Amino acid sequence: QVQLVESGGGVVQPGRSLRLSCAASGFTFSTYGMHWVRQAPGKGLEWVAVILYDGSNKYYADSVKGRFTISRDNSENTLYLQMNSLRAEDTAVYYCATGTIFGVVSPDFEYWGQGTLVTVSS
Amino acid sequence: QSALTQPPSASGTPGQRVTISCSGSNSNIGSHYVYWHQQLPGTAPKLFIYRNNQRPSGVPDRFSGSKSGTSASLAISGLRSEDEADYYCAAWDDSLSGWVFGGGTKLTVL
């Protein structure tokens, strides 16, 4: 079955960096686009970034553009989110979710991980 | 404020039909498919509707989606206690070159 397992969250000081990982299994990772979506405590969902199946295109929310970088390693079936210059408002649970399948009519956000909590605080 | 507007709350009694709205613009709902997600307390979101009105396998047919112009709706018929959750709409936005989510609607089953 499809599994997405996020890791790398924790407490970090403002201005510092953190890298999140999302380990994928149970599907052909290299054919799926992948998303990061976050949820601040008690708040709604906020889309963060998406990367196409081969890493050729990436899109970011304005709130993280220039600070966060989405990447993937298809040989390791892993998605990453490098977060730099972190701010208090980046505090959230970060979820990875699947995107569309290359060459196939398929939905975005079909599968979600359980999330990893990032807390930015001094 | 979110690019997609949802009512913060909705409610109904068991067996009733409830509708949750999602209002956007030409750059998002007006041009692209609408998605709906359900989030139960303390859990990850779950895809409930994609491409405006398609249900993933396992989603009860009590749930249906529709879209008209720059607005979309999620309808739940035969309301059940287990439907109590937060519901979010989402769509791609051409102006932002990214996805946008609605602020979410908390559904209470009275």
Interface residues (C-beta under 8 A of the other chain):
Chain A: H35 V37 G44 L45 E46 W47 V50 Y59 Y60 A61 D62 Y95 A97 P107 D108 F109 E110 Y111 W112 G113 Q114 G115
Chain B: S2 Y35 H37 Q39 T43 A44 P45 K46 L47 Y50 R51 Q54 P56 D86 Y88 A90 L96 S97 G98 W99 V100 F101 G102 G103 G104
